[in-house]
């Protein structure tokens, strides 16, 4: 199980030094990501992925819930008040719910892919000022060790909290 640690770094040079220290502490490069201002050159730093930068996952989840709910309500209304003399089976509710889920995921994912990640809203102002957000996914047993290491070696790096759960795929 891993925890995501957030650090705000003042500039690119400090971010590169922090990356080197994390690599020396045996944190794999695949578990370290940096997020800076749009179009900011990041050099050799491992940039945040598309899923980390955008609200695609959150949007898809919201779309799934809302689409399914609208589909169930729509299907229920079709069964209770069928058009014309048509008698619709109860399976209509399931079909409209599944259609609503698929449509909701599709639409909300498109919207979510065009907006910044809502988990990073607290960091957005600092990022716009040119600072760099470093996200480090560490084993739970090493959380304090890595946090202490970065605080000791990089006093200008501001610890900005942890994320309790880390999705498996981003």
Residue, then its C-alpha position, 0 to 999 in steps of 0.5 A: x500500500x502506498x501513500x502520495x506525498x505532496x511537496x511544493x518546490x520553488x524552482x526547477x533546480x530544486x526539483x532536480x536536486x529533490x529527484x536525485x535524493x529520492x532516487x538515491x533513497x531508492x524510490x523508483x522514478x515511476x513513483x515520482x511526478x512533477x507538475x508545473x505551470x502549463x508550458x513550463x519546461x520541465x527538463x528531465x523531470x518525470x512529468x505528471x501523467x495526463x490522468x494526474x493533470x486532468x479530472x478525467x477519473x473524477x469526471x468519469x465517476x460522476x458521469x457514471x453515477x449521474x448517468x445511471x440515476x437518470x437512466x433508471x428514472x427515465x426507464x422507470x417513467x417509460x415502464x410506468x407511462x409507456x408511449x401509445x399502447x406499447x407494454x415495456x418489460x421491467x428490463x427496460x429500466x436496466x437497459x436505460x440505466x446501462x445506456x445512462x451509465x455509458x453515456x454519462x461516463x463518455x460525456x463527463x470524461x470529455x469534460x473532465x479531460x479538459x479541466x485541471x485535477x480537482x485534487x490539485x486545487x489547493x496547489x493551483x495558485x502556487x503552480x501558477x506563480x511558477x512553483x513545482x508540485x512534486x508527487x511522490x508515491x511511497x510505501x506506507x512504511x517509508x512515509x515518515x522516512x522520505x518526508x523527513x529526508x526531504x525536509x532535512x535536505x531541502x528546507x525550501x521544499x514545503x510539505x503539503x500533505x498526503x493523499x490516503x489512497x492512490x489509484x492503481x492505474x495513473 
